[in-house]
């Protein structure tokens, strides 16, 4: 069993901790809501910086050769 902290906003869960997405494949995920954890603004900023740094390192859009064409395709798919 593994615990991953996340926040909830407008129907979505936003992970605070680092997640190994490949490791979640085919796993059953249960959500436990815990109230009362007080996080300071400084802690939030530190966590966000860490997440953005990890996102930057992962280079998630490296396979997109033509960003303009990709964006047009995404917008067309959303419009359908």
C-alpha positions as CSV (number, residue, x, y, z in Angstrom):
1,X,0.0,0.0,0.0
2,X,1.2,3.5,-0.9
3,X,0.0,6.9,0.2
4,X,0.0,9.8,-2.1
5,X,-1.1,13.3,-0.9
6,X,-3.3,15.3,-3.2
7,X,-5.6,18.3,-3.1
8,X,-9.1,18.4,-4.5
9,X,-10.4,21.3,-6.6
10,X,-13.5,21.5,-8.9
11,X,-13.8,17.7,-9.4
12,X,-10.1,17.0,-9.9
13,X,-7.4,15.6,-7.6
14,X,-4.0,17.3,-7.8
15,X,-1.1,15.3,-6.5
16,X,1.2,17.0,-4.0
17,X,3.6,14.1,-3.9
18,X,5.6,12.7,-6.8
19,X,3.7,9.9,-8.6
20,X,5.2,7.1,-10.7
21,X,2.4,7.0,-13.3
22,X,3.7,3.8,-14.9
23,X,3.6,2.2,-11.5
24,X,-0.1,3.0,-11.2
25,X,-1.1,1.0,-14.2
26,X,-3.7,-1.7,-13.5
27,X,-3.8,-0.8,-9.8
28,X,-6.9,-0.2,-7.8
29,X,-6.8,3.3,-6.3
30,X,-8.8,4.1,-3.2
31,X,-9.2,7.7,-2.0
32,X,-9.3,8.6,1.7
33,X,-10.3,12.1,2.6
34,X,-8.4,13.6,5.5
35,X,-9.4,16.9,6.9
36,X,-7.5,19.3,9.0
37,X,-4.0,19.2,7.5
38,X,-2.7,22.8,7.7
39,X,-0.2,23.7,4.9
40,X,1.5,27.0,5.0
41,X,1.8,29.2,1.9
42,X,5.6,28.6,2.0
43,X,5.1,24.9,2.0
44,X,2.6,25.1,-0.9
45,X,5.1,27.2,-2.9
46,X,7.9,24.8,-2.2
47,X,5.8,21.8,-3.3
48,X,4.7,23.6,-6.4
49,X,8.2,24.5,-7.3
50,X,9.3,20.8,-6.8
51,X,6.4,19.6,-9.0
52,X,7.2,22.1,-11.8
53,X,10.9,21.2,-11.6
54,X,9.9,17.5,-12.0
55,X,7.6,18.3,-14.9
56,X,10.3,20.3,-16.6
57,X,12.8,17.4,-16.2
58,X,10.3,14.9,-17.6
59,X,9.9,17.0,-20.8
60,X,6.4,15.7,-21.4
61,X,5.9,17.4,-24.8
62,X,9.2,16.3,-26.4
63,X,7.4,14.1,-28.9
64,X,5.4,17.1,-30.4
65,X,7.3,18.2,-33.5
66,X,4.9,20.9,-34.6
67,X,3.2,22.6,-31.7
68,X,0.9,24.7,-33.8
69,X,-0.5,21.7,-35.7
70,X,-0.8,19.8,-32.4
71,X,-2.7,22.6,-30.8
72,X,-5.1,22.9,-33.8
73,X,-5.7,19.1,-33.7
74,X,-6.5,19.2,-29.9
75,X,-8.9,22.1,-30.3
76,X,-10.7,20.4,-33.2
77,X,-11.1,17.3,-31.1
78,X,-12.5,19.3,-28.2
79,X,-15.0,21.0,-30.5
80,X,-16.5,17.7,-31.6
